Amino acid sequence: MEQRTFIEINNFLLKEIGISSSAVNLGLRLAKENKTSFPITLWSYGILSTNDLNKLYGFIYKTNQ
């Protein structure tokens, strides 16, 4: 993931979704260990709700246009 993109996603998760930086770090570590998608990892471990996951994917889609 590009550094700029990750910073934008991190800020979105912290400010818009309201999860903690430690939850983001945990999600990153688990995604790397399990070789899975970062958003899906956050969702599968209960860090994000389905609604939050949808918001995150919408944000990622908008920033990549």
PDBQT receptor file of N, H, CA, C and O in Angstrom, charges set to zero:
ATOM      1  N   MET A   1       0.845  -1.168   0.000  1.00  0.00    +0.000 N 
ATOM      2  CA  MET A   1       0.000   0.000   0.000  1.00  0.00    +0.000 C 
ATOM      3  C   MET A   1       0.894   1.235   0.000  1.00  0.00    +0.000 C 
ATOM      4  O   MET A   1       1.864   1.302   0.754  1.00  0.00    +0.000 OA
ATOM      5  N   GLU A   2       0.577   2.185  -0.822  1.00  0.00    +0.000 N 
ATOM      6  H   GLU A   2      -0.211   2.130  -1.435  1.00  0.00    +0.000 HD
ATOM      7  CA  GLU A   2       1.340   3.419  -0.910  1.00  0.00    +0.000 C 
ATOM      8  C   GLU A   2       1.249   4.177   0.418  1.00  0.00    +0.000 C 
ATOM      9  O   GLU A   2       0.199   4.195   1.061  1.00  0.00    +0.000 OA
ATOM     10  N   GLN A   3       2.362   4.801   0.821  1.00  0.00    +0.000 N 
ATOM     11  H   GLN A   3       3.215   4.786   0.299  1.00  0.00    +0.000 HD
ATOM     12  CA  GLN A   3       2.432   5.496   2.115  1.00  0.00    +0.000 C 
ATOM     13  C   GLN A   3       1.359   6.573   2.239  1.00  0.00    +0.000 C 
ATOM     14  O   GLN A   3       0.698   6.660   3.274  1.00  0.00    +0.000 OA
ATOM     15  N   ARG A   4       1.172   7.397   1.203  1.00  0.00    +0.000 N 
ATOM     16  H   ARG A   4       1.709   7.327   0.362  1.00  0.00    +0.000 HD
ATOM     17  CA  ARG A   4       0.182   8.471   1.239  1.00  0.00    +0.000 C 
ATOM     18  C   ARG A   4      -1.221   7.909   1.412  1.00  0.00    +0.000 C 
ATOM     19  O   ARG A   4      -2.021   8.441   2.182  1.00  0.00    +0.000 OA
ATOM     20  N   THR A   5      -1.513   6.841   0.699  1.00  0.00    +0.000 N 
ATOM     21  H   THR A   5      -0.863   6.409   0.073  1.00  0.00    +0.000 HD
ATOM     22  CA  THR A   5      -2.823   6.208   0.782  1.00  0.00    +0.000 C 
ATOM     23  C   THR A   5      -3.060   5.663   2.183  1.00  0.00    +0.000 C 
ATOM     24  O   THR A   5      -4.150   5.814   2.734  1.00  0.00    +0.000 OA
ATOM     25  N   PHE A   6      -2.045   5.029   2.761  1.00  0.00    +0.000 N 
ATOM     26  H   PHE A   6      -1.159   4.906   2.314  1.00  0.00    +0.000 HD
ATOM     27  CA  PHE A   6      -2.223   4.491   4.100  1.00  0.00    +0.000 C 
ATOM     28  C   PHE A   6      -2.475   5.600   5.112  1.00  0.00    +0.000 C 
ATOM     29  O   PHE A   6      -3.313   5.442   6.000  1.00  0.00    +0.000 OA
ATOM     30  N   ILE A   7      -1.776   6.704   4.996  1.00  0.00    +0.000 N 
ATOM     31  H   ILE A   7      -1.095   6.832   4.274  1.00  0.00    +0.000 HD
ATOM     32  CA  ILE A   7      -1.982   7.825   5.927  1.00  0.00    +0.000 C 
ATOM     33  C   ILE A   7      -3.416   8.331   5.817  1.00  0.00    +0.000 C 
ATOM     34  O   ILE A   7      -4.044   8.628   6.833  1.00  0.00    +0.000 OA
ATOM     35  N   GLU A   8      -3.939   8.433   4.603  1.00  0.00    +0.000 N 
ATOM     36  H   GLU A   8      -3.429   8.192   3.778  1.00  0.00    +0.000 HD
ATOM     37  CA  GLU A   8      -5.326   8.874   4.412  1.00  0.00    +0.000 C 
ATOM     38  C   GLU A   8      -6.305   7.873   5.026  1.00  0.00    +0.000 C 
ATOM     39  O   GLU A   8      -7.261   8.271   5.692  1.00  0.00    +0.000 OA
ATOM     40  N   ILE A   9      -6.075   6.591   4.809  1.00  0.00    +0.000 N 
ATOM     41  H   ILE A   9      -5.299   6.267   4.269  1.00  0.00    +0.000 HD
ATOM     42  CA  ILE A   9      -6.938   5.552   5.378  1.00  0.00    +0.000 C 
ATOM     43  C   ILE A   9      -6.851   5.574   6.900  1.00  0.00    +0.000 C 
ATOM     44  O   ILE A   9      -7.873   5.483   7.581  1.00  0.00    +0.000 OA
ATOM     45  N   ASN A  10      -5.649   5.693   7.433  1.00  0.00    +0.000 N 
ATOM     46  H   ASN A  10      -4.819   5.766   6.880  1.00  0.00    +0.000 HD
ATOM     47  CA  ASN A  10      -5.448   5.754   8.874  1.00  0.00    +0.000 C 
ATOM     48  C   ASN A  10      -6.219   6.938   9.473  1.00  0.00    +0.000 C 
ATOM     49  O   ASN A  10      -6.919   6.781  10.473  1.00  0.00    +0.000 OA
ATOM     50  N   ASN A  11      -6.090   8.113   8.865  1.00  0.00    +0.000 N 
ATOM     51  H   ASN A  11      -5.521   8.240   8.052  1.00  0.00    +0.000 HD
ATOM     52  CA  ASN A  11      -6.805   9.292   9.352  1.00  0.00    +0.000 C 
ATOM     53  C   ASN A  11      -8.310   9.098   9.278  1.00  0.00    +0.000 C 
ATOM     54  O   ASN A  11      -9.031   9.509  10.187  1.00  0.00    +0.000 OA
ATOM     55  N   PHE A  12      -8.792   8.479   8.212  1.00  0.00    +0.000 N 
ATOM     56  H   PHE A  12      -8.206   8.146   7.473  1.00  0.00    +0.000 HD
ATOM     57  CA  PHE A  12     -10.225   8.212   8.069  1.00  0.00    +0.000 C 
ATOM     58  C   PHE A  12     -10.707   7.290   9.192  1.00  0.00    +0.000 C 
ATOM     59  O   PHE A  12     -11.739   7.544   9.814  1.00  0.00    +0.000 OA
ATOM     60  N   LEU A  13      -9.957   6.226   9.441  1.00  0.00    +0.000 N 
ATOM     61  H   LEU A  13      -9.119   6.020   8.935  1.00  0.00    +0.000 HD
ATOM     62  CA  LEU A  13     -10.342   5.284  10.489  1.00  0.00    +0.000 C 
ATOM     63  C   LEU A  13     -10.355   5.947  11.863  1.00  0.00    +0.000 C 
ATOM     64  O   LEU A  13     -11.252   5.694  12.668  1.00  0.00    +0.000 OA
ATOM     65  N   LEU A  14      -9.371   6.785  12.128  1.00  0.00    +0.000 N 
ATOM     66  H   LEU A  14      -8.643   6.990  11.474  1.00  0.00    +0.000 HD
ATOM     67  CA  LEU A  14      -9.290   7.442  13.424  1.00  0.00    +0.000 C 
ATOM     68  C   LEU A  14     -10.366   8.511  13.598  1.00  0.00    +0.000 C 
ATOM     69  O   LEU A  14     -11.028   8.566  14.635  1.00  0.00    +0.000 OA
ATOM     70  N   LYS A  15     -10.540   9.360  12.586  1.00  0.00    +0.000 N 
ATOM     71  H   LYS A  15     -10.003   9.316  11.745  1.00  0.00    +0.000 HD
ATOM     72  CA  LYS A  15     -11.423  10.525  12.719  1.00  0.00    +0.000 C 
ATOM     73  C   LYS A  15     -12.877  10.239  12.361  1.00  0.00    +0.000 C 
ATOM     74  O   LYS A  15     -13.784  10.659  13.080  1.00  0.00    +0.000 OA
ATOM     75  N   GLU A  16     -13.106   9.541  11.273  1.00  0.00    +0.000 N 
ATOM     76  H   GLU A  16     -12.369   9.200  10.689  1.00  0.00    +0.000 HD
ATOM     77  CA  GLU A  16     -14.478   9.322  10.797  1.00  0.00    +0.000 C 
ATOM     78  C   GLU A  16     -15.138   8.095  11.420  1.00  0.00    +0.000 C 
ATOM     79  O   GLU A  16     -16.317   8.126  11.771  1.00  0.00    +0.000 OA
ATOM     80  N   ILE A  17     -14.372   7.021  11.554  1.00  0.00    +0.000 N 
ATOM     81  H   ILE A  17     -13.414   6.996  11.269  1.00  0.00    +0.000 HD
ATOM     82  CA  ILE A  17     -14.928   5.786  12.105  1.00  0.00    +0.000 C 
ATOM     83  C   ILE A  17     -14.782   5.780  13.630  1.00  0.00    +0.000 C 
ATOM     84  O   ILE A  17     -15.645   5.260  14.338  1.00  0.00    +0.000 OA
ATOM     85  N   GLY A  18     -13.704   6.353  14.124  1.00  0.00    +0.000 N 
ATOM     86  H   GLY A  18     -13.003   6.776  13.549  1.00  0.00    +0.000 HD
ATOM     87  CA  GLY A  18     -13.518   6.468  15.566  1.00  0.00    +0.000 C 
ATOM     88  C   GLY A  18     -12.846   5.287  16.238  1.00  0.00    +0.000 C 
ATOM     89  O   GLY A  18     -13.039   5.062  17.433  1.00  0.00    +0.000 OA
ATOM     90  N   ILE A  19     -12.054   4.524  15.480  1.00  0.00    +0.000 N 
ATOM     91  H   ILE A  19     -11.898   4.706  14.510  1.00  0.00    +0.000 HD
ATOM     92  CA  ILE A  19     -11.325   3.439  16.134  1.00  0.00    +0.000 C 
ATOM     93  C   ILE A  19      -9.977   3.972  16.623  1.00  0.00    +0.000 C 
ATOM     94  O   ILE A  19      -9.491   4.990  16.130  1.00  0.00    +0.000 OA
ATOM     95  N   SER A  20      -9.391   3.296  17.569  1.00  0.00    +0.000 N 
ATOM     96  H   SER A  20      -9.786   2.469  17.969  1.00  0.00    +0.000 HD
ATOM     97  CA  SER A  20      -8.138   3.755  18.170  1.00  0.00    +0.000 C 
ATOM     98  C   SER A  20      -6.937   3.408  17.293  1.00  0.00    +0.000 C 
ATOM     99  O   SER A  20      -7.000   2.527  16.437  1.00  0.00    +0.000 OA
ATOM    100  N   SER A  21      -5.849   4.126  17.534  1.00  0.00    +0.000 N 
ATOM    101  H   SER A  21      -5.798   4.842  18.230  1.00  0.00    +0.000 HD
ATOM    102  CA  SER A  21      -4.622   3.836  16.780  1.00  0.00    +0.000 C 
ATOM    103  C   SER A  21      -4.088   2.450  17.127  1.00  0.00    +0.000 C 
ATOM    104  O   SER A  21      -3.480   1.798  16.277  1.00  0.00    +0.000 OA
ATOM    105  N   SER A  22      -4.300   1.988  18.352  1.00  0.00    +0.000 N 
ATOM    106  H   SER A  22      -4.794   2.517  19.043  1.00  0.00    +0.000 HD
ATOM    107  CA  SER A  22      -3.843   0.637  18.711  1.00  0.00    +0.000 C 
ATOM    108  C   SER A  22      -4.641  -0.424  17.956  1.00  0.00    +0.000 C 
ATOM    109  O   SER A  22      -4.097  -1.475  17.615  1.00  0.00    +0.000 OA
ATOM    110  N   ALA A  23      -5.930  -0.163  17.691  1.00  0.00    +0.000 N 
ATOM    111  H   ALA A  23      -6.372   0.690  17.968  1.00  0.00    +0.000 HD
ATOM    112  CA  ALA A  23      -6.740  -1.101  16.902  1.00  0.00    +0.000 C 
ATOM    113  C   ALA A  23      -6.256  -1.137  15.454  1.00  0.00    +0.000 C 
ATOM    114  O   ALA A  23      -6.215  -2.199  14.833  1.00  0.00    +0.000 OA
ATOM    115  N   VAL A  24      -5.893   0.024  14.923  1.00  0.00    +0.000 N 
ATOM    116  H   VAL A  24      -5.926   0.886  15.428  1.00  0.00    +0.000 HD
ATOM    117  CA  VAL A  24      -5.348   0.084  13.555  1.00  0.00    +0.000 C 
ATOM    118  C   VAL A  24      -4.046  -0.704  13.496  1.00  0.00    +0.000 C 
ATOM    119  O   VAL A  24      -3.834  -1.489  12.572  1.00  0.00    +0.000 OA
ATOM    120  N   ASN A  25      -3.177  -0.495  14.477  1.00  0.00    +0.000 N 
ATOM    121  H   ASN A  25      -3.350   0.143  15.228  1.00  0.00    +0.000 HD
ATOM    122  CA  ASN A  25      -1.895  -1.217  14.503  1.00  0.00    +0.000 C 
ATOM    123  C   ASN A  25      -2.095  -2.720  14.635  1.00  0.00    +0.000 C 
ATOM    124  O   ASN A  25      -1.395  -3.501  13.992  1.00  0.00    +0.000 OA
ATOM    125  N   LEU A  26      -3.040  -3.123  15.462  1.00  0.00    +0.000 N 
ATOM    126  H   LEU A  26      -3.609  -2.488  15.985  1.00  0.00    +0.000 HD
ATOM    127  CA  LEU A  26      -3.357  -4.546  15.593  1.00  0.00    +0.000 C 
ATOM    128  C   LEU A  26      -3.843  -5.108  14.263  1.00  0.00    +0.000 C 
ATOM    129  O   LEU A  26      -3.412  -6.183  13.846  1.00  0.00    +0.000 OA
ATOM    130  N   GLY A  27      -4.739  -4.383  13.596  1.00  0.00    +0.000 N 
ATOM    131  H   GLY A  27      -5.089  -3.510  13.935  1.00  0.00    +0.000 HD
ATOM    132  CA  GLY A  27      -5.239  -4.815  12.296  1.00  0.00    +0.000 C 
ATOM    133  C   GLY A  27      -4.132  -4.962  11.272  1.00  0.00    +0.000 C 
ATOM    134  O   GLY A  27      -4.115  -5.920  10.499  1.00  0.00    +0.000 OA
ATOM    135  N   LEU A  28      -3.208  -4.014  11.265  1.00  0.00    +0.000 N 
ATOM    136  H   LEU A  28      -3.221  -3.236  11.893  1.00  0.00    +0.000 HD
ATOM    137  CA  LEU A  28      -2.071  -4.093  10.336  1.00  0.00    +0.000 C 
ATOM    138  C   LEU A  28      -1.225  -5.322  10.603  1.00  0.00    +0.000 C 
ATOM    139  O   LEU A  28      -0.857  -6.051   9.682  1.00  0.00    +0.000 OA
ATOM    140  N   ARG A  29      -0.921  -5.541  11.872  1.00  0.00    +0.000 N 
ATOM    141  H   ARG A  29      -1.219  -4.948  12.620  1.00  0.00    +0.000 HD
ATOM    142  CA  ARG A  29      -0.088  -6.696  12.233  1.00  0.00    +0.000 C 
ATOM    143  C   ARG A  29      -0.767  -8.008  11.866  1.00  0.00    +0.000 C 
ATOM    144  O   ARG A  29      -0.129  -8.914  11.330  1.00  0.00    +0.000 OA
ATOM    145  N   LEU A  30      -2.067  -8.111  12.157  1.00  0.00    +0.000 N 
ATOM    146  H   LEU A  30      -2.585  -7.375  12.592  1.00  0.00    +0.000 HD
ATOM    147  CA  LEU A  30      -2.796  -9.337  11.828  1.00  0.00    +0.000 C 
ATOM    148  C   LEU A  30      -2.920  -9.539  10.319  1.00  0.00    +0.000 C 
ATOM    149  O   LEU A  30      -2.829 -10.667   9.835  1.00  0.00    +0.000 OA
ATOM    150  N   ALA A  31      -3.124  -8.457   9.577  1.00  0.00    +0.000 N 
ATOM    151  H   ALA A  31      -3.198  -7.540   9.970  1.00  0.00    +0.000 HD
ATOM    152  CA  ALA A  31      -3.226  -8.561   8.120  1.00  0.00    +0.000 C 
ATOM    153  C   ALA A  31      -1.908  -9.065   7.528  1.00  0.00    +0.000 C 
ATOM    154  O   ALA A  31      -1.909  -9.891   6.615  1.00  0.00    +0.000 OA
ATOM    155  N   LYS A  32      -0.789  -8.566   8.050  1.00  0.00    +0.000 N 
ATOM    156  H   LYS A  32      -0.788  -7.896   8.791  1.00  0.00    +0.000 HD
ATOM    157  CA  LYS A  32       0.519  -9.021   7.566  1.00  0.00    +0.000 C 
ATOM    158  C   LYS A  32       0.758 -10.481   7.930  1.00  0.00    +0.000 C 
ATOM    159  O   LYS A  32       1.190 -11.273   7.093  1.00  0.00    +0.000 OA
ATOM    160  N   GLU A  33       0.475 -10.837   9.188  1.00  0.00    +0.000 N 
ATOM    161  H   GLU A  33       0.124 -10.193   9.868  1.00  0.00    +0.000 HD
ATOM    162  CA  GLU A  33       0.696 -12.215   9.645  1.00  0.00    +0.000 C 
ATOM    163  C   GLU A  33      -0.152 -13.216   8.867  1.00  0.00    +0.000 C 
ATOM    164  O   GLU A  33       0.325 -14.292   8.503  1.00  0.00    +0.000 OA
ATOM    165  N   ASN A  34      -1.404 -12.860   8.614  1.00  0.00    +0.000 N 
ATOM    166  H   ASN A  34      -1.791 -11.986   8.909  1.00  0.00    +0.000 HD
ATOM    167  CA  ASN A  34      -2.333 -13.770   7.943  1.00  0.00    +0.000 C 
ATOM    168  C   ASN A  34      -2.371 -13.594   6.432  1.00  0.00    +0.000 C 
ATOM    169  O   ASN A  34      -3.059 -14.331   5.725  1.00  0.00    +0.000 OA
ATOM    170  N   LYS A  35      -1.626 -12.612   5.947  1.00  0.00    +0.000 N 
ATOM    171  H   LYS A  35      -1.067 -12.013   6.520  1.00  0.00    +0.000 HD
ATOM    172  CA  LYS A  35      -1.576 -12.302   4.514  1.00  0.00    +0.000 C 
ATOM    173  C   LYS A  35      -2.982 -12.093   3.941  1.00  0.00    +0.000 C 
ATOM    174  O   LYS A  35      -3.364 -12.684   2.931  1.00  0.00    +0.000 OA
ATOM    175  N   THR A  36      -3.735 -11.223   4.632  1.00  0.00    +0.000 N 
ATOM    176  H   THR A  36      -3.425 -10.742   5.452  1.00  0.00    +0.000 HD
ATOM    177  CA  THR A  36      -5.093 -10.904   4.220  1.00  0.00    +0.000 C 
ATOM    178  C   THR A  36      -5.251  -9.404   4.038  1.00  0.00    +0.000 C 
ATOM    179  O   THR A  36      -4.384  -8.618   4.420  1.00  0.00    +0.000 OA
ATOM    180  N   SER A  37      -6.358  -9.030   3.457  1.00  0.00    +0.000 N 
ATOM    181  H   SER A  37      -7.063  -9.669   3.146  1.00  0.00    +0.000 HD
ATOM    182  CA  SER A  37      -6.692  -7.625   3.232  1.00  0.00    +0.000 C 
ATOM    183  C   SER A  37      -6.848  -6.904   4.569  1.00  0.00    +0.000 C 
ATOM    184  O   SER A  37      -7.456  -7.434   5.498  1.00  0.00    +0.000 OA
ATOM    185  N   PHE A  38      -6.299  -5.702   4.661  1.00  0.00    +0.000 N 
ATOM    186  H   PHE A  38      -5.804  -5.272   3.906  1.00  0.00    +0.000 HD
ATOM    187  CA  PHE A  38      -6.385  -4.910   5.881  1.00  0.00    +0.000 C 
ATOM    188  C   PHE A  38      -7.839  -4.620   6.281  1.00  0.00    +0.000 C 
ATOM    189  O   PHE A  38      -8.199  -4.860   7.433  1.00  0.00    +0.000 OA
ATOM    190  N   PRO A  39      -8.698  -4.107   5.362  1.00  0.00    +0.000 N 
ATOM    191  CA  PRO A  39     -10.092  -3.852   5.761  1.00  0.00    +0.000 C 
ATOM    192  C   PRO A  39     -10.830  -5.121   6.207  1.00  0.00    +0.000 C 
ATOM    193  O   PRO A  39     -11.581  -5.089   7.182  1.00  0.00    +0.000 OA
ATOM    194  N   ILE A  40     -10.621  -6.220   5.508  1.00  0.00    +0.000 N 
ATOM    195  H   ILE A  40     -10.011  -6.246   4.717  1.00  0.00    +0.000 HD
ATOM    196  CA  ILE A  40     -11.292  -7.467   5.872  1.00  0.00    +0.000 C 
ATOM    197  C   ILE A  40     -10.791  -7.974   7.222  1.00  0.00    +0.000 C 
ATOM    198  O   ILE A  40     -11.565  -8.529   8.002  1.00  0.00    +0.000 OA
ATOM    199  N   THR A  41      -9.518  -7.789   7.497  1.00  0.00    +0.000 N 
ATOM    200  H   THR A  41      -8.889  -7.338   6.863  1.00  0.00    +0.000 HD
ATOM    201  CA  THR A  41      -8.971  -8.177   8.801  1.00  0.00    +0.000 C 
ATOM    202  C   THR A  41      -9.642  -7.383   9.912  1.00  0.00    +0.000 C 
ATOM    203  O   THR A  41     -10.043  -7.950  10.929  1.00  0.00    +0.000 OA
ATOM    204  N   LEU A  42      -9.767  -6.059   9.722  1.00  0.00    +0.000 N 
ATOM    205  H   LEU A  42      -9.442  -5.598   8.896  1.00  0.00    +0.000 HD
ATOM    206  CA  LEU A  42     -10.426  -5.228  10.734  1.00  0.00    +0.000 C 
ATOM    207  C   LEU A  42     -11.859  -5.701  10.971  1.00  0.00    +0.000 C 
ATOM    208  O   LEU A  42     -12.321  -5.748  12.111  1.00  0.00    +0.000 OA
ATOM    209  N   TRP A  43     -12.545  -6.045   9.913  1.00  0.00    +0.000 N 
ATOM    210  H   TRP A  43     -12.170  -6.007   8.987  1.00  0.00    +0.000 HD
ATOM    211  CA  TRP A  43     -13.932  -6.506  10.020  1.00  0.00    +0.000 C 
ATOM    212  C   TRP A  43     -14.013  -7.896  10.672  1.00  0.00    +0.000 C 
ATOM    213  O   TRP A  43     -14.840  -8.125  11.554  1.00  0.00    +0.000 OA
ATOM    214  N   SER A  44     -13.152  -8.812  10.232  1.00  0.00    +0.000 N 
ATOM    215  H   SER A  44     -12.479  -8.625   9.515  1.00  0.00    +0.000 HD
ATOM    216  CA  SER A  44     -13.252 -10.195  10.720  1.00  0.00    +0.000 C 
ATOM    217  C   SER A  44     -12.897 -10.319  12.198  1.00  0.00    +0.000 C 
ATOM    218  O   SER A  44     -13.354 -11.249  12.862  1.00  0.00    +0.000 OA
ATOM    219  N   TYR A  45     -12.096  -9.402  12.722  1.00  0.00    +0.000 N 
ATOM    220  H   TYR A  45     -11.725  -8.646  12.182  1.00  0.00    +0.000 HD
ATOM    221  CA  TYR A  45     -11.766  -9.416  14.146  1.00  0.00    +0.000 C 
ATOM    222  C   TYR A  45     -12.695  -8.521  14.960  1.00  0.00    +0.000 C 
ATOM    223  O   TYR A  45     -12.465  -8.311  16.150  1.00  0.00    +0.000 OA
ATOM    224  N   GLY A  46     -13.736  -7.998  14.332  1.00  0.00    +0.000 N 
ATOM    225  H   GLY A  46     -13.923  -8.169  13.365  1.00  0.00    +0.000 HD
ATOM    226  CA  GLY A  46     -14.732  -7.209  15.048  1.00  0.00    +0.000 C 
ATOM    227  C   GLY A  46     -14.326  -5.779  15.338  1.00  0.00    +0.000 C 
ATOM    228  O   GLY A  46     -14.982  -5.096  16.124  1.00  0.00    +0.000 OA
ATOM    229  N   ILE A  47     -13.262  -5.320  14.719  1.00  0.00    +0.000 N 
ATOM    230  H   ILE A  47     -12.729  -5.875  14.080  1.00  0.00    +0.000 HD
ATOM    231  CA  ILE A  47     -12.817  -3.940  14.931  1.00  0.00    +0.000 C 
ATOM    232  C   ILE A  47     -13.712  -2.979  14.155  1.00  0.00    +0.000 C 
ATOM    233  O   ILE A  47     -13.983  -1.869  14.612  1.00  0.00    +0.000 OA
ATOM    234  N   LEU A  48     -14.167  -3.410  12.982  1.00  0.00    +0.000 N 
ATOM    235  H   LEU A  48     -13.947  -4.312  12.611  1.00  0.00    +0.000 HD
ATOM    236  CA  LEU A  48     -15.107  -2.638  12.170  1.00  0.00    +0.000 C 
ATOM    237  C   LEU A  48     -16.423  -3.394  12.058  1.00  0.00    +0.000 C 
ATOM    238  O   LEU A  48     -16.443  -4.621  11.966  1.00  0.00    +0.000 OA
ATOM    239  N   SER A  49     -17.511  -2.652  12.066  1.00  0.00    +0.000 N 
ATOM    240  H   SER A  49     -17.495  -1.655  12.141  1.00  0.00    +0.000 HD
ATOM    241  CA  SER A  49     -18.818  -3.251  11.770  1.00  0.00    +0.000 C 
ATOM    242  C   SER A  49     -18.964  -3.363  10.255  1.00  0.00    +0.000 C 
ATOM    243  O   SER A  49     -18.144  -2.832   9.505  1.00  0.00    +0.000 OA
ATOM    244  N   THR A  50     -19.988  -4.039   9.818  1.00  0.00    +0.000 N 
ATOM    245  H   THR A  50     -20.654  -4.470  10.427  1.00  0.00    +0.000 HD
ATOM    246  CA  THR A  50     -20.248  -4.149   8.381  1.00  0.00    +0.000 C 
ATOM    247  C   THR A  50     -20.493  -2.767   7.789  1.00  0.00    +0.000 C 
ATOM    248  O   THR A  50     -20.032  -2.470   6.687  1.00  0.00    +0.000 OA
ATOM    249  N   ASN A  51     -21.210  -1.932   8.512  1.00  0.00    +0.000 N 
ATOM    250  H   ASN A  51     -21.584  -2.173   9.408  1.00  0.00    +0.000 HD
ATOM    251  CA  ASN A  51     -21.476  -0.566   8.060  1.00  0.00    +0.000 C 
ATOM    252  C   ASN A  51     -20.171   0.237   7.952  1.00  0.00    +0.000 C 
ATOM    253  O   ASN A  51     -19.968   0.963   6.979  1.00  0.00    +0.000 OA
ATOM    254  N   ASP A  52     -19.288   0.104   8.954  1.00  0.00    +0.000 N 
ATOM    255  H   ASP A  52     -19.454  -0.486   9.744  1.00  0.00    +0.000 HD
ATOM    256  CA  ASP A  52     -17.997   0.793   8.918  1.00  0.00    +0.000 C 
ATOM    257  C   ASP A  52     -17.134   0.282   7.769  1.00  0.00    +0.000 C 
ATOM    258  O   ASP A  52     -16.432   1.060   7.123  1.00  0.00    +0.000 OA
ATOM    259  N   LEU A  53     -17.185  -1.024   7.514  1.00  0.00    +0.000 N 
ATOM    260  H   LEU A  53     -17.755  -1.656   8.039  1.00  0.00    +0.000 HD
ATOM    261  CA  LEU A  53     -16.425  -1.604   6.404  1.00  0.00    +0.000 C 
ATOM    262  C   LEU A  53     -16.907  -1.014   5.085  1.00  0.00    +0.000 C 
ATOM    263  O   LEU A  53     -16.098  -0.694   4.214  1.00  0.00    +0.000 OA
ATOM    264  N   ASN A  54     -18.209  -0.872   4.934  1.00  0.00    +0.000 N 
ATOM    265  H   ASN A  54     -18.866  -1.132   5.641  1.00  0.00    +0.000 HD
ATOM    266  CA  ASN A  54     -18.772  -0.274   3.734  1.00  0.00    +0.000 C 
ATOM    267  C   ASN A  54     -18.297   1.177   3.576  1.00  0.00    +0.000 C 
ATOM    268  O   ASN A  54     -17.948   1.596   2.473  1.00  0.00    +0.000 OA
ATOM    269  N   LYS A  55     -18.283   1.935   4.663  1.00  0.00    +0.000 N 
ATOM    270  H   LYS A  55     -18.567   1.595   5.560  1.00  0.00    +0.000 HD
ATOM    271  CA  LYS A  55     -17.794   3.323   4.630  1.00  0.00    +0.000 C 
ATOM    272  C   LYS A  55     -16.322   3.370   4.225  1.00  0.00    +0.000 C 
ATOM    273  O   LYS A  55     -15.911   4.222   3.437  1.00  0.00    +0.000 OA
ATOM    274  N   LEU A  56     -15.533   2.443   4.774  1.00  0.00    +0.000 N 
ATOM    275  H   LEU A  56     -15.866   1.751   5.414  1.00  0.00    +0.000 HD
ATOM    276  CA  LEU A  56     -14.105   2.403   4.462  1.00  0.00    +0.000 C 
ATOM    277  C   LEU A  56     -13.883   2.092   2.990  1.00  0.00    +0.000 C 
ATOM    278  O   LEU A  56     -13.068   2.746   2.339  1.00  0.00    +0.000 OA
ATOM    279  N   TYR A  57     -14.598   1.098   2.450  1.00  0.00    +0.000 N 
ATOM    280  H   TYR A  57     -15.260   0.566   2.978  1.00  0.00    +0.000 HD
ATOM    281  CA  TYR A  57     -14.451   0.790   1.032  1.00  0.00    +0.000 C 
ATOM    282  C   TYR A  57     -14.902   1.962   0.161  1.00  0.00    +0.000 C 
ATOM    283  O   TYR A  57     -14.299   2.223  -0.880  1.00  0.00    +0.000 OA
ATOM    284  N   GLY A  58     -15.947   2.665   0.570  1.00  0.00    +0.000 N 
ATOM    285  H   GLY A  58     -16.437   2.453   1.415  1.00  0.00    +0.000 HD
ATOM    286  CA  GLY A  58     -16.387   3.856  -0.163  1.00  0.00    +0.000 C 
ATOM    287  C   GLY A  58     -15.303   4.920  -0.155  1.00  0.00    +0.000 C 
ATOM    288  O   GLY A  58     -15.051   5.555  -1.179  1.00  0.00    +0.000 OA
ATOM    289  N   PHE A  59     -14.670   5.121   0.970  1.00  0.00    +0.000 N 
ATOM    290  H   PHE A  59     -14.875   4.605   1.802  1.00  0.00    +0.000 HD
ATOM    291  CA  PHE A  59     -13.584   6.097   1.085  1.00  0.00    +0.000 C 
ATOM    292  C   PHE A  59     -12.395   5.701   0.190  1.00  0.00    +0.000 C 
ATOM    293  O   PHE A  59     -11.828   6.537  -0.514  1.00  0.00    +0.000 OA
ATOM    294  N   ILE A  60     -12.038   4.431   0.235  1.00  0.00    +0.000 N 
ATOM    295  H   ILE A  60     -12.499   3.752   0.807  1.00  0.00    +0.000 HD
ATOM    296  CA  ILE A  60     -10.907   3.951  -0.589  1.00  0.00    +0.000 C 
ATOM    297  C   ILE A  60     -11.235   4.148  -2.071  1.00  0.00    +0.000 C 
ATOM    298  O   ILE A  60     -10.380   4.581  -2.844  1.00  0.00    +0.000 OA
ATOM    299  N   TYR A  61     -12.456   3.835  -2.463  1.00  0.00    +0.000 N 
ATOM    300  H   TYR A  61     -13.150   3.483  -1.836  1.00  0.00    +0.000 HD
ATOM    301  CA  TYR A  61     -12.872   3.996  -3.855  1.00  0.00    +0.000 C 
ATOM    302  C   TYR A  61     -12.776   5.458  -4.276  1.00  0.00    +0.000 C 
ATOM    303  O   TYR A  61     -12.275   5.757  -5.360  1.00  0.00    +0.000 OA
ATOM    304  N   LYS A  62     -13.250   6.373  -3.431  1.00  0.00    +0.000 N 
ATOM    305  H   LYS A  62     -13.657   6.131  -2.550  1.00  0.00    +0.000 HD
ATOM    306  CA  LYS A  62     -13.216   7.809  -3.763  1.00  0.00    +0.000 C 
ATOM    307  C   LYS A  62     -11.795   8.334  -3.852  1.00  0.00    +0.000 C 
ATOM    308  O   LYS A  62     -11.503   9.153  -4.723  1.00  0.00    +0.000 OA
ATOM    309  N   THR A  63     -10.900   7.886  -2.975  1.00  0.00    +0.000 N 
ATOM    310  H   THR A  63     -11.137   7.220  -2.267  1.00  0.00    +0.000 HD
ATOM    311  CA  THR A  63      -9.523   8.377  -3.000  1.00  0.00    +0.000 C 
ATOM    312  C   THR A  63      -8.727   7.803  -4.150  1.00  0.00    +0.000 C 
ATOM    313  O   THR A  63      -7.708   8.380  -4.530  1.00  0.00    +0.000 OA
ATOM    314  N   ASN A  64      -9.146   6.703  -4.711  1.00  0.00    +0.000 N 
ATOM    315  H   ASN A  64      -9.974   6.234  -4.403  1.00  0.00    +0.000 HD
ATOM    316  CA  ASN A  64      -8.410   6.116  -5.833  1.00  0.00    +0.000 C 
ATOM    317  C   ASN A  64      -8.901   6.583  -7.196  1.00  0.00    +0.000 C 
ATOM    318  O   ASN A  64      -8.399   6.128  -8.224  1.00  0.00    +0.000 OA
ATOM    319  N   GLN A  65      -9.865   7.478  -7.214  1.00  0.00    +0.000 N 
ATOM    320  H   GLN A  65     -10.272   7.848  -6.379  1.00  0.00    +0.000 HD
ATOM    321  CA  GLN A  65     -10.358   7.975  -8.512  1.00  0.00    +0.000 C 
ATOM    322  C   GLN A  65      -9.539   9.131  -9.004  1.00  0.00    +0.000 C 
ATOM    323  O   GLN A  65      -9.813   9.670 -10.077  1.00  0.00    +0.000 OA
TER     324      GLN A  65
